[in-house]
Amino acid sequence: MIHQTLFATAIQASAEHSSGENPILEIARYFHVETGLLIAQIINFCVVAFLLYKFAFKPILQTIEKRQNEIAEGLQNAEEWKHKLAEAEKRQTETLREAQQDAQKIMQEARDSAKILLEKQTKEAGEKAQDILDKAQQNIEIEKDKMLTEVRQEVASLVVKTTEKVLNKELTATDKTTFSESAARELTTV
């Protein structure tokens, strides 16, 4: 309200003292505004705003965008490795299931042969079947241990590669060993 009154008063005063000049210049003189200084300040402001945008905000925004892209890429890589790990676990489960089926098949064959043999040979066949069963169980355990070792090595390798990508630097041999051992420990506890 006060501004409107001052502005109206300034217009009225400028109309009374009108000398044919531009009314805006008269109002500016009434409020003691130096137009040259005001224009210089506007130009200075524009120059500073441009320099800030060009040399501060633009590089910062580019850096932020670059980091966001790197993070998105890292997450995508982690997701891919997660799928690969799930696939490896699926293959391991399938191999174990097949080994168990083979063991069951061997047990059935041993039982069938034991029925056919004479009573004397039944005892020997039972012992042989038990030996075959033990060997099959050992083979299953060996295959299981072998598969777990391979999976641990694969996961350790994946952890090292993922860590290198996320950290965006090449790891030293010591770092790789540390990450591999850590991943192997985590898998043994699972």
Phi, psi and omega in degrees: 000318180294320180298318179297319179295315179298317181296317179296320179297318180295320179294318180295317180295322181290328178290324180290322182260023185300127179242016178089005179279170177298128183297330180293319178294323178294319179295318179299319177294321181299321180268009178059045177264128177267111186295324179297315179295320179296317179294319178298320179292323178295317179296316178301316179299315180297318180296314180296318179298318179296314181296319177298317180295313185293315189254352180240297186291317183297311177297323179295316179296323178294318179296317179297317180296319180297315179296319179297319178295318179296318179296316179298319179294318178298318178295321178295317178297318179298320179295318178297316179294326178296318178294320179296320178295317178298320178296319179296319178294323178296316178297321179297316180297318179297317180296318178296320179296317178296320179296321178293321177297318177298319179296320178294322178297316179296320179297318180296318178298320180295320179294317180297317180292328180293325180292325185287325185289161177294169183300323179295318181282343179298319179297314179296319180295321178298318178295318178296317180298320179295320177298316179298318179299315179298317179295318179297318179296319177296317178298319178298314180297318180296314179297320180297312179299319180297315180296317179298320178297316179297318179296318179299317178296319180297315180295319179298317177297318179296320179297317180295315180296317180295319179297318178299318181292316182294318181280347178058040175207159179276132181277151176283168179299323179296315178299317180298316179298315181299312180295319180297314179296320178297316179295319179297318178299316180298321180289328180291329181281342184282000000 
